[in-house]
Amino acid sequence: MRRHFLHRAFCFAAGAAIAATALHSQAADAPLRWVVPYPAGGAADQIARIVAQDVGQASGQAIVIENKGGAAGMIAAETVLRAPADGQTFFVGSNAPLVINSAIYAKMNYDPAKDFVPVAGLGKAPLLLVTRKDLGVQDAKGLIARAQQAQKEGKTLTMGSASSGNITHLAGEFASDRMGFKVTHVPFAGSAPAITSMMGGNVDIMFDALPSSMQQAISGRIVPLAVLDNQRFPQIPNVPTLAELGFAGTEASAWFGLVARQGTPQAAIDRMNQAVNQSLAKPDVQEKLRRIGAQPIAGSATEWGQFITAERERWIPVAKRLDIKAE
């Protein structure tokens, strides 16, 4: 899959100059808005800023990143749906507001499958299972033993997440269940405060996106135990995958990409898709993403839409089976 995304990025590079010129001509004096559903500093914010900066520089079209955290991404989604469908405002959609919320919230003010149209993928970040240093475990086997012992004593480990319904919540519940132990979920308003709280000893583990946890793991401030991907990540090559440890099928990533309000002109969607793919084809942008723990998601708007649909088909049944509800 990773090779496919990189291949698609290079295929789209052929139309790069045309896309940049067209994007700029759309409304040279009015900055575009990319509305990010999480606070600054998290995986969504970092990935969006890397790509937006390059797209803006290449096209001469300013792009403003607008962080609208809260309600599992739904505040940001509704912000975009209230904006005109004129191709000036895009939603940096992710797992929760475009997929998971449909399964865990009794009521939503929008239909992610009907109210948004796909524009372009940006990037995805595999999840990393981490624990606080003073928990006293150094590998996944030790964590399982510690968690199962706690359960015998009538206790459970606490699991932080970026928010209720976030992929760090759902995949964490799913993976810990596969590993044979239960957790007590503790939601936060973003990954950054969750990681900070874990380092302070307030929660035991997290299944966090690499951009917000990898550097702390490399520096030794938290303990990395496993990557939830089908291969190890180059920046932390000594950390095994959960599949290597006998838990296949637990792969999970926090992913992000642009969608727009239904009714947005197709020409605006095509221009933005080409401009984003131009950016993702550049080695320096790929390196910036890799450095923070992310991989590009390149391809047509149709392919991006198919990716989101596949994620719905995978994760909505998981949320229902585990009976996960919004907290």
BALOBA-1460 file (C-alpha; in Angstrom, 3 decimals):
// residues 327
<rec num="1" residu="m" x="0.000" y="0.000" z="0.000"/>
<rec num="2" residu="r" x="2.836" y="2.391" z="0.866"/>
<rec num="3" residu="r" x="4.532" y="1.758" z="-2.476"/>
<rec num="4" residu="h" x="1.201" y="2.293" z="-4.233"/>
<rec num="5" residu="f" x="0.694" y="5.700" z="-2.635"/>
<rec num="6" residu="l" x="4.238" y="6.799" z="-3.510"/>
<rec num="7" residu="h" x="3.791" y="5.569" z="-7.068"/>
<rec num="8" residu="r" x="0.568" y="7.529" z="-7.432"/>
<rec num="9" residu="a" x="2.297" y="10.659" z="-6.115"/>
<rec num="10" residu="f" x="4.949" y="10.492" z="-8.821"/>
<rec num="11" residu="c" x="2.346" y="9.830" z="-11.518"/>
<rec num="12" residu="f" x="0.569" y="13.042" z="-10.638"/>
<rec num="13" residu="a" x="3.781" y="15.079" z="-10.771"/>
<rec num="14" residu="a" x="3.463" y="15.396" z="-14.557"/>
<rec num="15" residu="g" x="0.714" y="17.978" z="-14.221"/>
<rec num="16" residu="a" x="2.390" y="19.901" z="-11.417"/>
<rec num="17" residu="a" x="3.073" y="23.232" z="-13.101"/>
<rec num="18" residu="i" x="-0.424" y="23.409" z="-14.588"/>
<rec num="19" residu="a" x="-2.026" y="22.609" z="-11.215"/>
<rec num="20" residu="a" x="-0.031" y="25.273" z="-9.388"/>
<rec num="21" residu="t" x="-0.912" y="27.941" z="-11.954"/>
<rec num="22" residu="a" x="-4.598" y="27.002" z="-11.977"/>
<rec num="23" residu="l" x="-4.839" y="26.979" z="-8.190"/>
<rec num="24" residu="h" x="-3.331" y="30.447" z="-8.017"/>
<rec num="25" residu="s" x="-5.654" y="31.803" z="-10.673"/>
<rec num="26" residu="q" x="-8.710" y="30.592" z="-8.769"/>
<rec num="27" residu="a" x="-8.710" y="33.498" z="-6.291"/>
<rec num="28" residu="a" x="-5.256" y="34.959" z="-5.952"/>
<rec num="29" residu="d" x="-6.221" y="37.525" z="-3.330"/>
<rec num="30" residu="a" x="-8.277" y="35.280" z="-1.051"/>
<rec num="31" residu="p" x="-6.490" y="32.702" z="1.115"/>
<rec num="32" residu="l" x="-7.820" y="29.180" z="1.118"/>
<rec num="33" residu="r" x="-8.939" y="27.647" z="4.422"/>
<rec num="34" residu="w" x="-7.931" y="24.179" z="5.555"/>
<rec num="35" residu="v" x="-9.945" y="23.442" z="8.705"/>
<rec num="36" residu="v" x="-8.151" y="20.944" z="10.975"/>
<rec num="37" residu="p" x="-10.320" y="19.087" z="13.520"/>
<rec num="38" residu="y" x="-7.647" y="18.884" z="16.236"/>
<rec num="39" residu="p" x="-5.413" y="21.262" z="18.209"/>
<rec num="40" residu="a" x="-2.071" y="22.508" z="16.941"/>
<rec num="41" residu="g" x="0.839" y="20.115" z="17.383"/>
<rec num="42" residu="g" x="-0.974" y="16.841" z="16.756"/>
<rec num="43" residu="a" x="-0.631" y="14.523" z="13.767"/>
<rec num="44" residu="a" x="-3.399" y="16.210" z="11.743"/>
<rec num="45" residu="d" x="-1.933" y="19.662" z="12.286"/>
<rec num="46" residu="q" x="1.640" y="18.640" z="11.463"/>
<rec num="47" residu="i" x="0.730" y="16.774" z="8.272"/>
<rec num="48" residu="a" x="-1.615" y="19.509" z="7.069"/>
<rec num="49" residu="r" x="0.960" y="22.238" z="7.633"/>
<rec num="50" residu="i" x="3.727" y="20.379" z="5.796"/>
<rec num="51" residu="v" x="1.588" y="19.915" z="2.689"/>
<rec num="52" residu="a" x="-0.200" y="23.273" z="2.865"/>
<rec num="53" residu="q" x="3.065" y="25.174" z="3.103"/>
<rec num="54" residu="d" x="4.419" y="23.501" z="-0.014"/>
<rec num="55" residu="v" x="1.172" y="23.842" z="-1.965"/>
<rec num="56" residu="g" x="0.976" y="27.507" z="-1.019"/>
<rec num="57" residu="q" x="4.551" y="28.237" z="-2.008"/>
<rec num="58" residu="a" x="4.239" y="26.406" z="-5.320"/>
<rec num="59" residu="s" x="0.957" y="28.063" z="-6.291"/>
<rec num="60" residu="g" x="1.335" y="31.502" z="-4.757"/>
<rec num="61" residu="q" x="-2.054" y="30.896" z="-3.140"/>
<rec num="62" residu="a" x="-2.008" y="31.445" z="0.636"/>
<rec num="63" residu="i" x="-3.479" y="28.616" z="2.700"/>
<rec num="64" residu="v" x="-4.626" y="29.324" z="6.242"/>
<rec num="65" residu="i" x="-4.665" y="26.410" z="8.697"/>
<rec num="66" residu="e" x="-7.601" y="26.814" z="11.050"/>
<rec num="67" residu="n" x="-7.585" y="24.525" z="14.101"/>
<rec num="68" residu="k" x="-11.102" y="23.739" z="15.322"/>
<rec num="69" residu="g" x="-10.822" y="21.021" z="17.941"/>
<rec num="70" residu="g" x="-13.656" y="19.443" z="19.884"/>
<rec num="71" residu="a" x="-16.522" y="16.959" z="19.614"/>
<rec num="72" residu="a" x="-14.372" y="14.302" z="17.928"/>
<rec num="73" residu="g" x="-13.821" y="16.506" z="14.894"/>
<rec num="74" residu="m" x="-17.465" y="17.381" z="14.405"/>
<rec num="75" residu="i" x="-17.062" y="21.071" z="15.273"/>
<rec num="76" residu="a" x="-14.570" y="21.433" z="12.439"/>
<rec num="77" residu="a" x="-16.763" y="19.429" z="10.066"/>
<rec num="78" residu="e" x="-19.772" y="21.612" z="10.791"/>
<rec num="79" residu="t" x="-17.634" y="24.740" z="10.350"/>
<rec num="80" residu="v" x="-16.821" y="23.647" z="6.807"/>
<rec num="81" residu="l" x="-20.436" y="22.740" z="6.051"/>
<rec num="82" residu="r" x="-21.527" y="26.252" z="7.053"/>
<rec num="83" residu="a" x="-19.026" y="27.828" z="4.649"/>
<rec num="84" residu="p" x="-19.947" y="28.515" z="1.006"/>
<rec num="85" residu="a" x="-19.364" y="25.617" z="-1.392"/>
<rec num="86" residu="d" x="-17.068" y="27.795" z="-3.498"/>
<rec num="87" residu="g" x="-13.809" y="25.847" z="-3.387"/>
<rec num="88" residu="q" x="-12.187" y="28.174" z="-0.848"/>
<rec num="89" residu="t" x="-12.739" y="26.040" z="2.282"/>
<rec num="90" residu="f" x="-11.598" y="22.455" z="2.760"/>
<rec num="91" residu="f" x="-11.899" y="20.070" z="5.688"/>
<rec num="92" residu="v" x="-8.828" y="18.097" z="6.777"/>
<rec num="93" residu="g" x="-10.947" y="15.041" z="7.445"/>
<rec num="94" residu="s" x="-9.786" y="12.102" z="9.526"/>
<rec num="95" residu="n" x="-10.891" y="8.741" z="10.922"/>
<rec num="96" residu="a" x="-13.295" y="10.069" z="13.566"/>
<rec num="97" residu="p" x="-15.387" y="12.743" z="11.810"/>
<rec num="98" residu="l" x="-15.505" y="10.883" z="8.487"/>
<rec num="99" residu="v" x="-15.865" y="7.286" z="9.712"/>
<rec num="100" residu="i" x="-15.990" y="6.325" z="13.399"/>
<rec num="101" residu="n" x="-18.446" y="8.913" z="14.702"/>
<rec num="102" residu="s" x="-21.176" y="7.368" z="12.562"/>
<rec num="103" residu="a" x="-20.974" y="4.229" z="14.698"/>
<rec num="104" residu="i" x="-20.573" y="5.671" z="18.186"/>
<rec num="105" residu="y" x="-22.789" y="8.769" z="18.258"/>
<rec num="106" residu="a" x="-26.541" y="8.380" z="18.508"/>
<rec num="107" residu="k" x="-27.024" y="11.627" z="16.580"/>
<rec num="108" residu="m" x="-24.858" y="13.671" z="14.242"/>
<rec num="109" residu="n" x="-25.648" y="16.992" z="12.582"/>
<rec num="110" residu="y" x="-24.212" y="15.845" z="9.269"/>
<rec num="111" residu="d" x="-23.808" y="12.720" z="7.163"/>
<rec num="112" residu="p" x="-20.102" y="12.269" z="6.360"/>
<rec num="113" residu="a" x="-20.862" y="10.035" z="3.377"/>
<rec num="114" residu="k" x="-23.372" y="12.439" z="1.795"/>
<rec num="115" residu="d" x="-22.410" y="15.946" z="2.899"/>
<rec num="116" residu="f" x="-18.731" y="15.810" z="1.886"/>
<rec num="117" residu="v" x="-16.980" y="14.952" z="-1.357"/>
<rec num="118" residu="p" x="-13.396" y="13.602" z="-1.467"/>
<rec num="119" residu="v" x="-10.677" y="15.929" z="-2.715"/>
<rec num="120" residu="a" x="-7.198" y="14.553" z="-1.942"/>
<rec num="121" residu="g" x="-5.399" y="12.393" z="0.575"/>
<rec num="122" residu="l" x="-2.628" y="14.028" z="2.587"/>
<rec num="123" residu="g" x="-0.944" y="11.484" z="4.829"/>
<rec num="124" residu="k" x="-1.353" y="8.686" z="7.296"/>
<rec num="125" residu="a" x="0.510" y="7.862" z="10.487"/>
<rec num="126" residu="p" x="0.672" y="4.343" z="11.928"/>
<rec num="127" residu="l" x="-0.232" y="4.026" z="15.583"/>
<rec num="128" residu="l" x="2.427" y="3.263" z="18.171"/>
<rec num="129" residu="l" x="1.727" y="1.384" z="21.393"/>
<rec num="130" residu="v" x="3.561" y="3.236" z="24.152"/>
<rec num="131" residu="t" x="3.635" y="3.189" z="27.940"/>
<rec num="132" residu="r" x="4.894" y="5.389" z="30.730"/>
<rec num="133" residu="k" x="8.428" y="4.670" z="31.886"/>
<rec num="134" residu="d" x="7.529" y="3.898" z="35.489"/>
<rec num="135" residu="l" x="4.992" y="1.201" z="34.583"/>
<rec num="136" residu="g" x="7.953" y="-1.149" z="34.568"/>
<rec num="137" residu="v" x="7.447" y="-2.984" z="31.258"/>
<rec num="138" residu="q" x="9.847" y="-3.045" z="28.329"/>
<rec num="139" residu="d" x="7.970" y="-5.057" z="25.706"/>
<rec num="140" residu="a" x="4.465" y="-6.069" z="24.673"/>
<rec num="141" residu="k" x="4.745" y="-9.447" z="26.385"/>
<rec num="142" residu="g" x="5.508" y="-7.719" z="29.665"/>
<rec num="143" residu="l" x="2.583" y="-5.347" z="29.157"/>
<rec num="144" residu="i" x="0.182" y="-8.221" z="28.580"/>
<rec num="145" residu="a" x="1.388" y="-9.959" z="31.742"/>
<rec num="146" residu="r" x="1.048" y="-6.751" z="33.747"/>
<rec num="147" residu="a" x="-2.445" y="-6.040" z="32.398"/>
<rec num="148" residu="q" x="-3.698" y="-9.568" z="32.987"/>
<rec num="149" residu="q" x="-2.303" y="-9.567" z="36.533"/>
<rec num="150" residu="a" x="-4.101" y="-6.287" z="37.195"/>
<rec num="151" residu="q" x="-7.353" y="-7.848" z="36.003"/>
<rec num="152" residu="k" x="-6.924" y="-10.751" z="38.426"/>
<rec num="153" residu="e" x="-6.706" y="-8.125" z="41.149"/>
<rec num="154" residu="g" x="-9.901" y="-6.481" z="39.948"/>
<rec num="155" residu="k" x="-8.139" y="-3.576" z="38.241"/>
<rec num="156" residu="t" x="-7.468" y="-2.462" z="34.670"/>
<rec num="157" residu="l" x="-4.754" y="-0.419" z="33.011"/>
<rec num="158" residu="t" x="-5.757" y="3.081" z="31.942"/>
<rec num="159" residu="m" x="-5.519" y="3.964" z="28.247"/>
<rec num="160" residu="g" x="-5.268" y="7.568" z="27.100"/>
<rec num="161" residu="s" x="-6.537" y="8.693" z="23.713"/>
<rec num="162" residu="a" x="-6.690" y="11.837" z="21.611"/>
<rec num="163" residu="s" x="-10.463" y="11.944" z="22.150"/>
<rec num="164" residu="s" x="-13.462" y="9.692" z="22.528"/>
<rec num="165" residu="g" x="-14.105" y="7.981" z="19.188"/>
<rec num="166" residu="n" x="-10.720" y="8.915" z="17.780"/>
<rec num="167" residu="i" x="-8.791" y="6.108" z="16.047"/>
<rec num="168" residu="t" x="-6.416" y="6.157" z="19.021"/>
<rec num="169" residu="h" x="-9.454" y="5.150" z="21.084"/>
<rec num="170" residu="l" x="-11.090" y="2.614" z="18.775"/>
<rec num="171" residu="a" x="-7.876" y="0.921" z="17.605"/>
<rec num="172" residu="g" x="-6.632" y="0.886" z="21.197"/>
<rec num="173" residu="e" x="-9.752" y="-0.913" z="22.402"/>
<rec num="174" residu="f" x="-9.545" y="-3.299" z="19.442"/>
<rec num="175" residu="a" x="-5.830" y="-4.095" z="19.816"/>
<rec num="176" residu="s" x="-5.905" y="-4.496" z="23.592"/>
<rec num="177" residu="d" x="-8.871" y="-6.851" z="23.226"/>
<rec num="178" residu="r" x="-6.895" y="-8.881" z="20.681"/>
<rec num="179" residu="m" x="-3.946" y="-8.932" z="23.078"/>
<rec num="180" residu="g" x="-6.127" y="-10.363" z="25.827"/>
<rec num="181" residu="f" x="-6.741" y="-7.557" z="28.295"/>
<rec num="182" residu="k" x="-9.202" y="-4.780" z="29.026"/>
<rec num="183" residu="v" x="-8.475" y="-1.102" z="29.555"/>
<rec num="184" residu="t" x="-10.151" y="1.866" z="31.169"/>
<rec num="185" residu="h" x="-10.405" y="4.590" z="28.550"/>
<rec num="186" residu="v" x="-9.334" y="8.133" z="29.453"/>
<rec num="187" residu="p" x="-10.061" y="10.613" z="26.613"/>
<rec num="188" residu="f" x="-8.165" y="13.879" z="26.195"/>
<rec num="189" residu="a" x="-8.547" y="16.926" z="23.968"/>
<rec num="190" residu="g" x="-5.850" y="15.832" z="21.528"/>
<rec num="191" residu="s" x="-2.794" y="13.578" z="21.511"/>
<rec num="192" residu="a" x="-0.381" y="16.163" z="22.894"/>
<rec num="193" residu="p" x="-2.140" y="16.568" z="26.276"/>
<rec num="194" residu="a" x="-2.696" y="12.803" z="26.456"/>
<rec num="195" residu="i" x="1.014" y="12.075" z="25.969"/>
<rec num="196" residu="t" x="1.934" y="14.774" z="28.492"/>
<rec num="197" residu="s" x="-0.434" y="13.259" z="31.028"/>
<rec num="198" residu="m" x="0.991" y="9.786" z="30.445"/>
<rec num="199" residu="m" x="4.530" y="11.061" z="30.967"/>
<rec num="200" residu="g" x="3.269" y="12.532" z="34.230"/>
<rec num="201" residu="g" x="2.101" y="9.106" z="35.350"/>
<rec num="202" residu="n" x="-1.639" y="9.719" z="35.018"/>
<rec num="203" residu="v" x="-2.397" y="7.049" z="32.396"/>
<rec num="204" residu="d" x="-0.632" y="3.771" z="31.699"/>
<rec num="205" residu="i" x="-0.649" y="3.257" z="27.931"/>
<rec num="206" residu="m" x="-1.584" y="4.844" z="24.617"/>
<rec num="207" residu="f" x="-2.038" y="3.690" z="21.054"/>
<rec num="208" residu="d" x="-0.957" y="7.007" z="19.608"/>
<rec num="209" residu="a" x="-0.188" y="8.316" z="16.124"/>
<rec num="210" residu="l" x="3.536" y="8.425" z="15.420"/>
<rec num="211" residu="p" x="3.821" y="12.202" z="14.818"/>
<rec num="212" residu="s" x="2.786" y="12.996" z="18.385"/>
<rec num="213" residu="s" x="4.607" y="10.145" z="20.146"/>
<rec num="214" residu="m" x="7.650" y="9.092" z="18.119"/>
<rec num="215" residu="q" x="10.084" y="11.767" z="19.278"/>
<rec num="216" residu="q" x="9.233" y="11.185" z="22.938"/>
<rec num="217" residu="a" x="9.813" y="7.469" z="22.352"/>
<rec num="218" residu="i" x="13.152" y="8.075" z="20.635"/>
<rec num="219" residu="s" x="14.257" y="10.398" z="23.443"/>
<rec num="220" residu="g" x="13.374" y="7.808" z="26.081"/>
<rec num="221" residu="r" x="10.621" y="9.801" z="27.763"/>
<rec num="222" residu="i" x="8.090" y="7.032" z="27.025"/>
<rec num="223" residu="v" x="8.545" y="3.346" z="26.177"/>
<rec num="224" residu="p" x="7.612" y="2.190" z="22.642"/>
<rec num="225" residu="l" x="6.321" y="-1.387" z="22.548"/>
<rec num="226" residu="a" x="4.879" y="-2.037" z="19.072"/>
<rec num="227" residu="v" x="3.885" y="-0.402" z="15.784"/>
<rec num="228" residu="l" x="0.365" y="-1.069" z="14.508"/>
<rec num="229" residu="d" x="1.382" y="-1.467" z="10.872"/>
<rec num="230" residu="n" x="2.323" y="-4.228" z="8.465"/>
<rec num="231" residu="q" x="6.008" y="-3.273" z="8.621"/>
<rec num="232" residu="r" x="8.372" y="-1.524" z="11.000"/>
<rec num="233" residu="f" x="8.770" y="2.222" z="10.714"/>
<rec num="234" residu="p" x="12.204" y="3.394" z="9.471"/>
<rec num="235" residu="q" x="12.695" y="6.012" z="12.218"/>
<rec num="236" residu="i" x="12.253" y="3.398" z="14.980"/>
<rec num="237" residu="p" x="13.534" y="0.193" z="13.366"/>
<rec num="238" residu="n" x="13.969" y="-1.709" z="16.642"/>
<rec num="239" residu="v" x="10.295" y="-1.482" z="17.545"/>
<rec num="240" residu="p" x="8.403" y="-4.564" z="16.270"/>
<rec num="241" residu="t" x="4.955" y="-4.600" z="14.729"/>
<rec num="242" residu="l" x="2.067" y="-6.158" z="16.615"/>
<rec num="243" residu="a" x="1.730" y="-8.591" z="13.713"/>
<rec num="244" residu="e" x="5.302" y="-9.790" z="14.348"/>
<rec num="245" residu="l" x="4.299" y="-10.470" z="17.937"/>
<rec num="246" residu="g" x="1.426" y="-12.692" z="16.867"/>
<rec num="247" residu="f" x="-1.423" y="-10.185" z="16.602"/>
<rec num="248" residu="a" x="-2.095" y="-9.931" z="12.878"/>
<rec num="249" residu="g" x="-4.931" y="-7.773" z="11.634"/>
<rec num="250" residu="t" x="-4.360" y="-5.026" z="14.200"/>
<rec num="251" residu="e" x="-2.906" y="-2.524" z="11.718"/>
<rec num="252" residu="a" x="-4.257" y="0.968" z="12.298"/>
<rec num="253" residu="s" x="-3.308" y="4.470" z="11.218"/>
<rec num="254" residu="a" x="-4.457" y="7.967" z="11.885"/>
<rec num="255" residu="w" x="-5.123" y="9.311" z="8.388"/>
<rec num="256" residu="f" x="-5.904" y="12.750" z="7.056"/>
<rec num="257" residu="g" x="-7.021" y="14.208" z="3.761"/>
<rec num="258" residu="l" x="-9.055" y="16.946" z="2.196"/>
<rec num="259" residu="v" x="-12.778" y="16.777" z="1.652"/>
<rec num="260" residu="a" x="-15.107" y="19.597" z="0.630"/>
<rec num="261" residu="r" x="-18.721" y="20.476" z="1.124"/>
<rec num="262" residu="q" x="-21.100" y="18.767" z="-1.308"/>
<rec num="263" residu="g" x="-21.726" y="21.121" z="-4.210"/>
<rec num="264" residu="t" x="-18.172" y="22.400" z="-4.434"/>
<rec num="265" residu="p" x="-17.279" y="22.984" z="-8.123"/>
<rec num="266" residu="q" x="-15.555" y="20.001" z="-9.680"/>
<rec num="267" residu="a" x="-12.942" y="22.307" z="-11.172"/>
<rec num="268" residu="a" x="-11.915" y="23.469" z="-7.698"/>
<rec num="269" residu="i" x="-11.680" y="19.860" z="-6.502"/>
<rec num="270" residu="d" x="-9.550" y="18.879" z="-9.490"/>
<rec num="271" residu="r" x="-7.215" y="21.840" z="-9.032"/>
<rec num="272" residu="m" x="-6.657" y="21.099" z="-5.362"/>
<rec num="273" residu="n" x="-6.175" y="17.374" z="-5.976"/>
<rec num="274" residu="q" x="-3.485" y="18.063" z="-8.575"/>
<rec num="275" residu="a" x="-1.767" y="20.649" z="-6.392"/>
<rec num="276" residu="v" x="-1.666" y="18.313" z="-3.383"/>
<rec num="277" residu="n" x="-0.357" y="15.416" z="-5.465"/>
<rec num="278" residu="q" x="2.304" y="17.696" z="-6.900"/>
<rec num="279" residu="s" x="3.417" y="18.392" z="-3.340"/>
<rec num="280" residu="l" x="3.339" y="14.742" z="-2.241"/>
<rec num="281" residu="a" x="5.532" y="13.785" z="-5.227"/>
<rec num="282" residu="k" x="8.402" y="15.943" z="-3.967"/>
<rec num="283" residu="p" x="11.196" y="14.082" z="-2.140"/>
<rec num="284" residu="d" x="11.615" y="16.881" z="0.413"/>
<rec num="285" residu="v" x="7.913" y="16.764" z="1.349"/>
<rec num="286" residu="q" x="8.058" y="12.967" z="1.600"/>
<rec num="287" residu="e" x="11.098" y="13.277" z="3.858"/>
<rec num="288" residu="k" x="9.377" y="15.835" z="6.086"/>
<rec num="289" residu="l" x="6.422" y="13.504" z="6.472"/>
<rec num="290" residu="r" x="8.639" y="10.515" z="7.153"/>
<rec num="291" residu="r" x="10.617" y="12.484" z="9.733"/>
<rec num="292" residu="i" x="7.515" y="13.094" z="11.837"/>
<rec num="293" residu="g" x="6.226" y="9.528" z="11.424"/>
<rec num="294" residu="a" x="3.858" y="9.826" z="8.473"/>
<rec num="295" residu="q" x="3.479" y="8.535" z="4.924"/>
<rec num="296" residu="p" x="1.881" y="10.304" z="1.939"/>
<rec num="297" residu="i" x="-1.536" y="9.298" z="0.618"/>
<rec num="298" residu="a" x="-1.448" y="10.222" z="-3.059"/>
<rec num="299" residu="g" x="-3.992" y="9.538" z="-5.777"/>
<rec num="300" residu="s" x="-7.088" y="10.813" z="-7.493"/>
<rec num="301" residu="a" x="-10.122" y="12.152" z="-5.659"/>
<rec num="302" residu="t" x="-11.913" y="8.928" z="-6.586"/>
<rec num="303" residu="e" x="-9.166" y="6.789" z="-5.061"/>
<rec num="304" residu="w" x="-9.220" y="8.909" z="-1.904"/>
<rec num="305" residu="g" x="-12.960" y="8.373" z="-1.671"/>
<rec num="306" residu="q" x="-12.481" y="4.625" z="-2.073"/>
<rec num="307" residu="f" x="-9.934" y="4.654" z="0.736"/>
<rec num="308" residu="i" x="-12.433" y="6.350" z="3.080"/>
<rec num="309" residu="t" x="-15.151" y="3.877" z="2.091"/>
<rec num="310" residu="a" x="-12.844" y="0.941" z="2.853"/>
<rec num="311" residu="e" x="-12.108" y="2.421" z="6.283"/>
<rec num="312" residu="r" x="-15.846" y="2.699" z="6.974"/>
<rec num="313" residu="e" x="-16.338" y="-0.925" z="6.011"/>
<rec num="314" residu="r" x="-13.563" y="-1.984" z="8.364"/>
<rec num="315" residu="w" x="-13.975" y="0.152" z="11.478"/>
<rec num="316" residu="i" x="-17.728" y="0.763" z="11.844"/>
<rec num="317" residu="p" x="-18.402" y="-2.974" z="12.452"/>
<rec num="318" residu="v" x="-15.517" y="-3.055" z="14.959"/>
<rec num="319" residu="a" x="-16.981" y="-0.133" z="16.913"/>
<rec num="320" residu="k" x="-20.387" y="-1.814" z="16.984"/>
<rec num="321" residu="r" x="-18.991" y="-5.206" z="17.974"/>
<rec num="322" residu="l" x="-17.006" y="-3.724" z="20.858"/>
<rec num="323" residu="d" x="-20.052" y="-1.593" z="21.778"/>
<rec num="324" residu="i" x="-17.984" y="1.587" z="21.889"/>
<rec num="325" residu="k" x="-20.074" y="4.688" z="22.534"/>
<rec num="326" residu="a" x="-19.177" y="8.347" z="22.674"/>
<rec num="327" residu="e" x="-18.181" y="9.415" z="26.187"/>
